[in-house]
Amino acid sequence: MASADGGAYSYSLTVFSPSGKLVQIEHALAAVSQGTTSLGIKASNGIVIATEKKSSSILIDDSMIEKVATICPNIGIVYSGLGPDFRLLVAKARKSAQAYWKIYNEYPPTKVLTQDIATIMQQATHSGGVRPYGVSLLVAGWDINRGPSLYQVDPSGSYWAWKASAIGKNMVNAKTFLEKRYNDDISLEDAIHTALLTLKEGFEGHMTEKTIEIGVVTVPSEADLEAGKIEGTGRAKATFRKLTEEEVRDYLAM
């Protein structure tokens, strides 16, 4: 085999290079770094996830592009990287959430679902006939044990909890901007404005409700929780939702 990190090691999924790297994972991370910027911010009363949503042609129907997805009523997800890989992981995550519901009659805590997604992604790094997923994910959710939680999952299957994070082509600058702006007492409203300002720092062109997608996690009230117990869902209404284009337009106008 070649003695450098490239060469024959580039074609092997399960063989470490002399420097201790799995080169295919490095390639997957390169795919993530070429994707549009996505970010997440944990606020004192919720979480916001946001992303750029750009089409490669004016002939494409923008309404068919989805970068923020709902996994279950309390968890949402956003990605940077390869769209087809994201859609496959969303389908698997939804299946996992439904399986949890069937057993426990409630949707999974955010950490549990994140671990399931991370396991799926990690299995693709050492199995024959497959390649690593070319996406990084930000998973945002609320559960009664941990409250609002934000996790990042990378192609290797590694995951971490974050107060604020960014992925994609403008990741470094976005994280630097978030480090300057973030504080533990930030409200959800301020977090949404901070997310838009962060995206604007590296945005090419004009930001509109058509080119930005936002999802928010809200913390339910005690009354909501009690109503949810009566309904048997653990919550009276979904704690995660995507903002409408009208709502995004209003935030951009502020």
Buried (B, 14 or more C-beta within 10 A) or exposed (E): EEEEBEEEBBEBBEEEBEEEEBBBBBBBBEBBBEBBBBBBBBBBBBBBBBBBBBEEEEEEEEEEBBBBBBBBBBBBBBBBBBBEBBBBBBEBBBEBBEEBBEEEEBBBBBBBBBBBBBEBBBEBBEEEEEBBBBBBBBBBBBBEEEBBBBBBBBBBBEBEBBBBBBBBBBBEBBBEBBEEBBEEEBEBBBBBBBBBEBBEEBBEEEBEBBBBBBBBBBBBEEEBEEBBEEEEBBBBEBBBBBBEBEBBBEBBEE
